[in-house]
């Protein structure tokens, strides 16, 4: 009778991107496609569920419909008693081909300035991502403790940093929409940039992602 309910598990939904101009193999596509199997072998951290693993088109506006379908699918009906959205984390992985270390992104900026056309041919310049949010200087920050996450992963031996600049390309575009959605729906969102496999090999990146999931599960 008096026994307490166990705490609700943390559900993490993970996204990566397809290849795009200048990046013939996107490491995040491999990481996300192999993550469920990898975590089965390794063992999921206590209190963590992988809700979904999806690969997004490397595009801005053209990828919005599938992005929002993916975000929406995680939270269920608004009035559902059982939906514990505070325990839902969106983890977006993107590649920074010039990076030598992992970067935990603190914020996204309401600006789309694409250095090259995205995979659907769109190349905006100084355009607000969500015009109703105001100008291109507007930022949205994750409510997850970025410094703590970085420190915990550093202690595990990874070359990792915090970043306040997710660029102005598709990664920032998706992160901005995800942070906005998270704020509106009581979920949490985090974007992490990874290097190419040539810089940090695939095994290390898989292990990093697994350890990142463990750190996220321990923080909520």
Beta strands, then each sheet from edge to edge (+ up, - down):
strand 1: 10-17
strand 2: 48-56
strand 3: 88-95
strand 4: 102-105
strand 5: 107-109
strand 6: 139-141
strand 7: 160-163
strand 8: 188-194
sheet 1: 2+ 1+ 3+ 8+ 4- 7-
sheet 2: 5+ 6-
end
